[in-house]
Amino acid sequence: MMEVRKMPQTPAEMAENENLRATVERQKRTIENQKVTIQYLAAMVDVYIPEETEVEENVQNPVENEENL
């Protein structure tokens, strides 16, 4: 008797998720490269840029964020 199992995602959804993961990884590398470039340029022009700290933002409500600026 053959067992039938339901796939949690369709092949198209799996491919889309994989593409999204790859895009996120590329974006992370780009951001890291940009940070290094900014640090280098800041050092060359003798500008102090403080280390980035985690800031909690209400990303669910961008209108409220704009009002708090």
Residue, then its C-alpha position, 0 to 999 in steps of 0.5 A: m500500500m502506498e502512503v500519501r503525504k501532503m507537502p507543507q509547501t508547493p514546489a513553487e512556494m519552496a522555490e520562492n522561499e529559497n529565492l527570498r532567503a538568497t536575496v536576504e543574504r545578498q542584502k546582508r552582505t551589501i549592508e555589511n560592505q556599506k558599513v565597512t565603506i562608511q567606516y573607512l570614509a569616516a576614518m579618512v575624513d576624521v569623523y566619528i560614527p558611533e557603533e550602531t545600537e539596536v533601536e526598537e521601532n514599531v515597524q507595524n505602524p510606519v505612520e506612528n513612527e513618522e509622528n514620533l520623529 
